[in-house]
Amino acid sequence: MSYSENELINNYLTQVYKKLPEWLKLKKEEANKILKDLEEQILNEARTIAESQAPSDVDIQQALFQIGTPESIAKLYKNRGTPKLYITEELFDLYIRSMLFFFIIVIVINLIVSIFQFFFEPWWEVLGNMFTGMWIGCLIIAIIITIIFVYLSMQGFLPEDFGVIPSRLALLFPFHISEKRLKETREYTKTKLEEATQKAKETIAEARLRVKDKISEIKEITKEKLEVAELRREQKLLEAKIRRDEKLERVRRRREERKEEAKLKRELKKKQPVSIGELIFGAIGGLIFGLFIIIQPFAEIPGLFVSEFLDWLKIFGLLIVISGLINLIRLAVGVRNHTGQQVMLVLEALYTLTYIPVFLFLLNNPGIFPISLFSGGTITIIPYDVNNLAYIIYFWVIIVIIISILVGMIFNFYKVNKLQKLKADFY
C-alpha cells in the first residue's frame, strides 16, 4: 500500500497501519482517512521546521520525531469500549450469546451421539458418556470463546464490527441488543475516532512546543559548552605537551633499560652451562637409541651375536633410556630453573656410575664380544689373555670408555658449580 511519494513518510505510515487495531483495519475507508490526515500533519510540521520552504529529508525526520513513534499513534485508536473485567461491556452480551450458542451445539451433538449408542451399549454408560462429553465440550468452548473475546476487547472491537452476527444471535437469545444499540455503538466509534485524531493533533502541538524549548535550551548550553571547550582545549594542549615530554623521557629510560637487559641476557646466555638443544638431543637420542638396543631387531640374524652379548646390550639400552628420561625431565624443569638443573645434574652424575659395572662385565667377558662381525672374520674371538694384542686393544678401549664416563660425571659437577656462580652473579 503506497501512502506518500516521500519514502520516509511512506515507511512511517506503513508502520502506523501495521500497528492499528484490527477492527480499524477492517474499516478501510476510515483507516485511509486517518493515514491521510496523519500524512498532512507530518507535511505541515515539516514545512514549519523548514520555515515555509520545501522540506528536506532532515526536516521530515525531525517532524516524525516530534510526532512520535508509530506505536504511540496507533495506541490512541485502541482505547475503544468500556472495560468490564477483561472483556468490554459492549462485547459482554455478544460473548454470553456466543457461548450459549456453542453450548447448545455441543449438547445437541452429544444427544444425537447418545441416541445411537443406546442401541449398542448399556443405558447407564451412555448417560455417563453423554454428560461427560457435554461437560468437557462446554468447558473447552468456554475457554476458547473467552480467549477470543479477551483478544477482541484488547483490540477495541465492538458489536457493530461483526456485521449481522449480533442481530442473528439476538433472534435465538433475545438479550439487550437492538438496531438502536448498534446505531449508538457506531456513533460511539465515530466519536472515539474523532477524539483520537484530536488527541494526536494535541500531542503534535505539545511536541512542537517542547522541541522549541529544547532548541533554545540547547543553544544556551551549546554557547556555554563552546566557552568551556575553548578553555579545556588550551588546558589539554598544555597537558598534552607535558605528557609528550614525560612519554619521551619514559621511552628514553625504557630504551636504556632494554639495552641493559639485552646486555645481561647476552652475558647470561654465554655463561649458561645448560642449553635446550643439548637437552632435546639427549632426550630424543637416548630414548630412540636405547629402545632400539632393547628391542634388538638385528638379533633375528643367526650367527652374529651370542646370547650373553645380547643380554648385555639390553641392560646397556635400558641405562640409555633412563638417561634419556632424565634429560626429558631436565627439559621439563627448564634451563632457567638453575636450582632444579643443579639437582638433576647431581642425580645424572651419580646415575652415570651405573654404566661402569656394565662395561666391567664386558671387560671380564671378552669372548662374548662379536669381534668377528667387525673384523670380517679375521679374529673369531678375543681370548682372555693379557699378552694377546687383540685383548690389549679391547682392554684399553673399554678403560677409555670408563674414564670418559668418570670425566662426564666430573663435568656434571663442574656445571653444578657454574650454575651456583651464575645464581650468585645474576640473582
C-alpha positions in Angstrom: 0.0 0.0 0.0 1.5 3.4 -1.0 0.6 6.4 1.1 3.0 9.1 0.0 5.6 9.9 -2.6 8.2 10.5 0.1 9.8 7.3 1.2 10.3 8.4 4.8 6.7 9.3 5.2 5.5 6.2 3.3 7.5 3.9 5.6 6.2 5.7 8.7 2.6 5.4 7.6 3.1 1.8 6.7 4.3 1.1 10.2 1.4 3.0 11.7 -1.1 1.0 9.6 0.5 -2.3 10.8 0.1 -1.2 14.4 -3.5 -0.1 14.1 -6.1 -2.3 15.9 -7.7 -5.0 13.8 -11.2 -3.5 13.9 -9.9 -0.3 12.3 -8.0 -2.2 9.6 -11.4 -3.8 8.6 -12.8 -0.3 8.0 -10.6 0.6 5.0 -12.2 4.0 4.4 -11.7 5.2 8.0 -8.2 3.8 8.2 -7.2 5.5 5.0 -8.7 8.8 6.2 -6.7 8.6 9.4 -3.5 7.9 7.5 -4.2 10.7 5.1 -4.8 13.2 7.9 -1.6 12.0 9.6 0.4 12.5 6.4 -1.0 16.1 6.1 0.1 16.7 9.7 3.6 15.4 9.0 4.0 17.6 5.9 2.7 20.7 7.8 5.1 20.0 10.6 8.0 19.5 8.2 7.1 22.8 6.4 7.1 24.6 9.8 10.5 23.2 10.6 11.8 24.2 7.1 10.4 27.7 7.7 7.9 27.6 4.8 10.4 26.2 2.3 10.4 22.9 0.6 11.0 20.4 3.4 14.1 18.2 3.1 14.5 14.6 4.4 16.1 16.0 7.5 13.1 18.2 8.1 10.8 15.3 7.6 12.8 13.1 10.0 12.6 15.9 12.6 8.8 16.1 12.1 8.4 12.4 12.5 10.5 12.5 15.7 8.2 15.3 17.1 5.0 13.4 16.2 6.1 10.2 17.9 6.6 6.5 17.2 4.1 4.5 15.1 3.2 2.6 18.3 2.2 5.7 20.2 0.0 6.9 17.3 -1.7 3.5 16.9 -2.3 3.2 20.6 -4.6 6.2 20.5 -7.1 4.1 18.5 -7.1 1.0 20.7 -8.9 2.7 23.7 -12.4 1.7 22.5 -15.1 0.2 24.6 -16.0 0.3 28.3 -13.8 -2.1 30.4 -15.6 -4.8 32.3 -13.2 -7.4 33.7 -11.1 -8.5 30.7 -14.0 -8.2 28.2 -15.5 -4.8 27.4 -19.1 -4.1 28.4 -20.2 -3.6 24.8 -19.0 -7.2 23.9 -20.2 -8.9 27.0 -23.7 -9.6 25.8 -22.3 -10.9 22.5 -19.8 -13.0 24.5 -22.6 -14.6 26.6 -24.8 -15.3 23.5 -21.9 -16.8 21.5 -21.0 -19.1 24.4 -24.7 -20.3 24.8 -24.9 -20.8 21.0 -21.9 -23.1 21.0 -23.0 -24.8 24.3 -26.3 -25.8 22.5 -24.3 -27.1 19.5 -22.2 -29.3 21.9 -25.3 -30.5 23.8 -27.2 -31.4 20.6 -24.2 -33.3 19.2 -23.8 -35.3 22.4 -27.6 -36.0 22.4 -27.5 -37.3 18.8 -24.5 -39.5 19.5 -26.1 -40.9 22.7 -29.3 -41.8 20.9 -27.3 -44.0 18.5 -25.3 -45.5 21.4 -28.5 -46.6 23.2 -28.8 -49.5 20.7 -25.3 -50.9 21.3 -24.3 -50.0 24.9 -25.9 -50.1 28.4 -28.1 -47.0 29.1 -26.1 -46.0 32.3 -22.8 -45.9 30.3 -24.5 -44.0 27.6 -25.8 -41.4 30.1 -22.4 -41.2 31.8 -20.6 -40.6 28.4 -23.2 -38.1 27.3 -22.9 -35.9 30.5 -19.1 -36.2 30.4 -18.9 -35.2 26.8 -21.2 -32.2 27.4 -19.1 -31.1 30.4 -15.8 -31.4 28.7 -17.1 -29.9 25.4 -18.7 -26.9 27.1 -15.5 -26.3 29.2 -13.3 -26.3 26.1 -15.8 -24.0 24.3 -15.9 -21.6 27.3 -12.1 -21.3 27.4 -11.7 -20.8 23.6 -14.6 -18.2 23.4 -13.2 -16.4 26.5 -9.7 -16.1 25.0 -11.1 -14.9 21.6 -13.3 -12.2 23.3 -10.5 -11.0 25.6 -8.3 -10.5 22.4 -11.2 -8.7 20.6 -11.7 -6.4 23.6 -8.0 -5.6 23.7 -8.1 -4.7 20.0 -11.1 -2.4 20.6 -13.8 -4.4 18.7 -17.5 -3.5 19.2 -20.6 -5.5 18.1 -21.0 -3.3 15.0 -17.7 -4.7 13.7 -19.3 -8.1 13.3 -22.0 -7.2 10.8 -25.2 -9.2 11.1 -23.9 -11.8 13.5 -25.1 -10.0 16.7 -28.6 -9.5 15.3 -28.8 -13.1 14.2 -27.8 -14.3 17.6 -30.3 -11.9 19.2 -33.1 -13.9 17.4 -32.0 -17.0 19.3 -31.2 -15.4 22.6 -33.1 -12.1 23.0 -30.8 -10.0 25.2 -30.4 -6.3 25.3 -29.5 -5.8 21.6 -31.3 -3.7 19.1 -30.7 -1.6 16.0 -30.8 1.4 18.2 -28.0 0.0 20.3 -26.0 -0.8 17.2 -26.5 2.7 15.9 -25.4 4.0 19.3 -22.1 2.0 19.1 -21.5 3.3 15.6 -21.8 6.9 16.9 -19.6 5.9 19.8 -17.0 4.6 17.4 -17.1 7.8 15.3 -16.7 9.9 18.5 -13.8 7.8 19.6 -12.1 8.2 16.3 -12.5 12.0 16.4 -11.2 12.1 20.0 -8.2 10.0 19.0 -7.5 12.3 16.0 -7.8 15.4 18.1 -5.6 13.9 20.8 -3.0 13.1 18.1 -3.1 16.8 17.0 -2.7 18.0 20.6 0.2 15.6 21.1 1.9 17.0 18.0 1.4 20.6 19.2 2.8 19.8 22.6 5.8 18.1 21.0 6.4 21.2 18.8 6.4 23.4 21.9 8.8 21.0 23.7 11.1 21.0 20.7 11.2 24.8 20.6 12.0 25.0 24.3 14.6 22.3 23.8 16.2 24.1 20.9 16.5 27.3 22.9 17.9 25.4 25.8 20.4 23.6 23.5 21.6 26.9 22.1 22.3 28.3 25.5 24.0 25.1 26.6 26.0 25.0 23.3 27.2 28.5 23.9 28.4 27.6 27.4 29.9 24.4 26.1 31.9 26.3 23.4 33.4 28.6 26.0 34.2 25.7 28.3 35.5 23.7 25.4 37.9 26.6 24.4 39.3 26.7 27.9 39.6 22.9 28.1 41.3 22.9 24.7 44.0 25.2 26.0 44.4 23.1 29.1 44.5 19.9 27.0 47.2 21.4 24.8 49.3 22.2 27.9 48.6 18.7 29.4 49.4 17.1 26.0 52.8 18.9 25.9 53.6 17.8 29.4 52.5 14.2 28.7 54.6 14.2 25.5 57.7 15.3 27.3 57.1 12.7 30.0 56.5 10.0 27.4 59.7 10.9 25.6 61.5 10.6 28.9 59.9 7.2 29.7 60.8 6.0 26.2 64.4 7.1 26.6 64.6 5.4 30.0 62.9 2.3 28.7 65.3 2.1 25.8 68.3 2.3 28.1 66.7 -0.4 30.4 66.2 -2.7 27.4 69.8 -2.2 26.3 70.9 -3.1 29.8 68.5 -6.1 29.9 69.7 -7.3 26.5 73.4 -7.0 27.6 72.6 -9.0 30.8 70.8 -11.7 28.7 73.7 -12.0 26.3 76.1 -12.4 29.2 73.8 -14.9 30.9 73.5 -16.9 27.7 77.3 -17.0 27.3 77.7 -18.2 30.9 74.7 -20.6 30.7 76.2 -24.2 31.1 72.9 -25.9 30.0 71.2 -25.4 26.6 67.8 -26.5 25.4 69.3 -28.1 22.3 71.6 -30.2 24.4 68.6 -31.5 26.5 66.4 -32.1 23.4 69.2 -34.1 21.6 70.0 -36.1 24.8 66.3 -36.9 25.5 65.3 -37.9 21.9 68.6 -39.6 21.1 68.7 -41.5 24.4 65.1 -42.8 24.1 65.3 -43.8 20.4 68.8 -45.4 20.6 68.1 -47.1 24.0 64.8 -48.6 22.7 66.5 -49.7 19.5 69.1 -51.6 21.6 66.4 -53.1 23.9 64.2 -54.2 21.0 67.2 -55.6 19.0 65.7 -56.1 15.6 69.1 -57.4 14.5 69.0 -60.3 16.9 67.0 -62.4 14.4 70.0 -62.7 12.1 71.7 -66.0 13.1 75.4 -66.2 13.9 76.1 -62.5 14.5 75.8 -62.3 18.3 76.0 -64.6 21.2 73.1 -64.5 23.7 75.2 -63.1 26.6 76.2 -60.1 24.5 72.5 -59.5 23.6 71.6 -59.6 27.3 74.4 -57.1 28.0 73.0 -54.9 25.2 69.6 -54.9 26.7 70.9 -53.8 30.1 73.0 -51.1 28.3 69.9 -50.0 26.3 67.9 -49.7 29.5 70.5 -47.5 31.1 70.5 -45.3 27.9 66.6 -45.0 28.0 66.7 -43.9 31.7 69.4 -41.4 30.8 67.1 -40.0 28.0 64.2 -39.8 30.5 66.5 -37.8 32.9 67.2 -35.3 30.1 63.5 -35.1 29.3 62.8 -34.3 33.0 65.6 -31.7 32.9 63.9 -30.2 29.8 60.6 -30.0 31.6 62.3 -28.4 34.6 63.6 -25.6 32.3 67.1 -24.3 31.7 66.2 -21.1 33.6 65.5 -23.1 36.8 69.0 -23.2 38.0 68.3 -25.0 41.3 66.3 -27.7 39.5 69.1 -28.2 37.0 71.7 -28.5 39.8 69.7 -31.2 41.5 69.1 -33.1 38.2 72.8 -32.7 37.2 73.9 -34.3 40.6 71.4 -37.1 40.1 72.6 -37.6 36.5 76.3 -37.6 37.6 75.6 -40.3 40.2 73.5 -42.2 37.7 76.4 -42.4 35.2 78.3 -44.6 37.7 75.8 -47.4 36.9 77.4 -47.7 33.4 80.8 -48.8 34.9 79.6 -52.3 36.2 78.1 -53.0 32.8 81.4 -52.2 30.9 83.4 -54.1 33.6 81.2 -57.1 32.9 82.1 -56.8 29.2 85.8 -56.3 30.1 85.8 -59.6 32.0 84.0 -61.5 29.3 85.8 -60.6 26.0 84.7 -63.8 24.4 81.1 -62.6 24.0 82.1 -59.5 22.1 81.3 -60.1 18.4 84.8 -59.2 17.1 84.3 -61.4 14.1 81.4 -59.2 12.9 83.7 -56.1 12.9 87.0 -57.8 11.7 85.4 -59.5 8.8 86.2 -62.9 10.3 90.0 -62.3 10.7 89.6 -62.5 14.5 87.0 -65.0 15.5 87.1 -64.4 19.3 89.0 -62.2 21.7 90.9 -64.5 24.2 91.2 -63.6 27.8 95.0 -63.3 27.6 96.8 -60.1 28.8 99.6 -60.8 26.3 97.3 -61.1 23.3 97.3 -57.9 21.1 93.5 -58.1 20.4 92.8 -58.3 24.2 95.1 -55.4 24.9 93.4 -53.2 22.4 90.0 -54.4 23.6 91.0 -53.8 27.3 92.2 -50.2 26.7 89.2 -49.2 24.6 86.9 -50.2 27.5 89.1 -48.5 30.0 88.9 -45.3 27.9 85.1 -45.6 27.9 85.0 -45.9 31.7 87.4 -43.0 32.1 85.1 -40.9 29.7 82.1 -41.8 32.0 84.0 -40.6 35.0 85.0 -37.4 33.2 81.4 -36.8 32.2 80.4 -37.2 35.9 83.1 -34.7 36.9 81.9 -32.3 34.1 78.3 -32.5 35.5 79.7 -31.4 38.9 81.5 -28.6 37.1 78.2 -27.5 35.6 76.6 -27.5 39.1 79.3 -25.3 40.4 79.0 -23.0 37.4 75.2 -22.7 37.9 75.8 -21.8 41.5 78.1 -18.9 40.5 75.6 -17.9 37.9 72.9 -17.6 40.5 75.2 -15.5 42.7 76.1 -13.1 39.9 72.7 -12.5 38.3 70.1 -13.1 41.0 
